[in-house]
Amino acid sequence: MVLTLKELEQKGLTIPLWPDAGEAIGAGRTSAYRMAKDGTFPVPVLRIGKSYRVITADLVALLSGPIDVKAIA
């Protein structure tokens, strides 16, 4: 089940690479872990023991789209 941005934000500071982060970017399990291992996952991945985790705020920022700095200024 793909989570909404609001659901992702409520998950805490970090979320598991799979299924939460992987599914959020449309990647399958194998692809998500391969990207994490070769450094091509679109946001930084933390390796904590045997677990792979993603900082929730980084993923939410990615999924929210680019920020137009000129529009803010």
Kinemage of the C-alpha trace (Angstrom):
@kinemage 1
@onewidth
@group {chain A} dominant
@subgroup {mainchain}
@vectorlist {calphas} color= white
{ca met a 1} P 0.000 0.000 0.000
{ca val a 2} L 1.478 3.334 -1.065
{ca leu a 3} L 1.331 5.941 1.691
{ca thr a 4} L 0.134 9.514 1.222
{ca leu a 5} L 2.466 12.412 2.060
{ca lys a 6} L 0.498 13.016 5.254
{ca glu a 7} L 0.851 9.359 6.283
{ca leu a 8} L 4.584 9.467 5.537
{ca glu a 9} L 5.022 12.591 7.669
{ca gln a 10} L 3.319 10.838 10.595
{ca lys a 11} L 5.674 7.838 10.463
{ca gly a 12} L 8.485 9.453 12.435
{ca leu a 13} L 11.978 10.705 11.670
{ca thr a 14} L 12.971 7.724 9.539
{ca ile a 15} L 11.091 5.071 7.613
{ca pro a 16} L 12.101 1.661 6.286
{ca leu a 17} L 13.559 1.571 2.782
{ca trp a 18} L 11.097 -1.196 1.986
{ca pro a 19} L 8.196 -1.051 1.719
{ca asp a 20} L 7.557 2.579 2.689
{ca ala a 21} L 10.240 4.541 0.818
{ca gly a 22} L 10.575 2.153 -2.104
{ca glu a 23} L 6.875 2.022 -2.832
{ca ala a 24} L 6.586 5.804 -2.423
{ca ile a 25} L 8.958 6.312 -5.378
{ca gly a 26} L 7.399 3.494 -7.402
{ca ala a 27} L 10.289 1.041 -7.025
{ca gly a 28} L 10.020 -2.651 -6.357
{ca arg a 29} L 11.782 -4.314 -3.448
{ca thr a 30} L 14.798 -5.545 -5.419
{ca ser a 31} L 15.254 -2.213 -7.209
{ca ala a 32} L 14.985 -0.216 -3.986
{ca tyr a 33} L 17.694 -2.269 -2.268
{ca arg a 34} L 19.908 -2.234 -5.359
{ca met a 35} L 19.641 1.577 -5.582
{ca ala a 36} L 20.428 1.859 -1.861
{ca lys a 37} L 23.499 -0.330 -2.219
{ca asp a 38} L 24.880 1.435 -5.306
{ca gly a 39} L 24.038 4.947 -4.085
{ca thr a 40} L 21.400 5.802 -6.700
{ca phe a 41} L 18.324 5.926 -4.461
{ca pro a 42} L 16.946 9.468 -4.958
{ca val a 43} L 17.403 10.431 -1.283
{ca pro a 44} L 20.166 9.451 1.161
{ca val a 45} L 19.775 6.000 2.711
{ca leu a 46} L 20.954 5.226 6.237
{ca arg a 47} L 22.333 1.795 7.033
{ca ile a 48} L 21.610 1.027 10.684
{ca gly a 49} L 22.787 -2.460 11.539
{ca lys a 50} L 21.113 -4.711 8.995
{ca ser a 51} L 18.330 -2.246 8.290
{ca tyr a 52} L 18.099 0.385 5.565
{ca arg a 53} L 16.191 3.553 6.476
{ca val a 54} L 15.361 6.857 4.828
{ca ile a 55} L 14.926 10.220 6.534
{ca thr a 56} L 11.224 10.939 6.209
{ca ala a 57} L 11.660 14.679 5.585
{ca asp a 58} L 14.013 13.983 2.653
{ca leu a 59} L 11.493 11.670 1.007
{ca val a 60} L 8.583 14.054 1.611
{ca ala a 61} L 10.614 16.908 0.075
{ca leu a 62} L 11.377 14.768 -2.983
{ca leu a 63} L 7.752 13.747 -3.438
{ca ser a 64} L 6.470 17.283 -2.872
{ca gly a 65} L 8.317 18.454 -5.963
{ca pro a 66} L 10.732 21.277 -6.586
{ca ile a 67} L 10.441 24.494 -4.666
{ca asp a 68} L 10.387 27.649 -6.776
{ca val a 69} L 12.698 29.934 -4.817
{ca lys a 70} L 11.710 32.964 -6.921
{ca ala a 71} L 8.058 32.500 -5.945
{ca ile a 72} L 8.964 32.513 -2.247
{ca ala a 73} L 11.210 35.588 -2.370
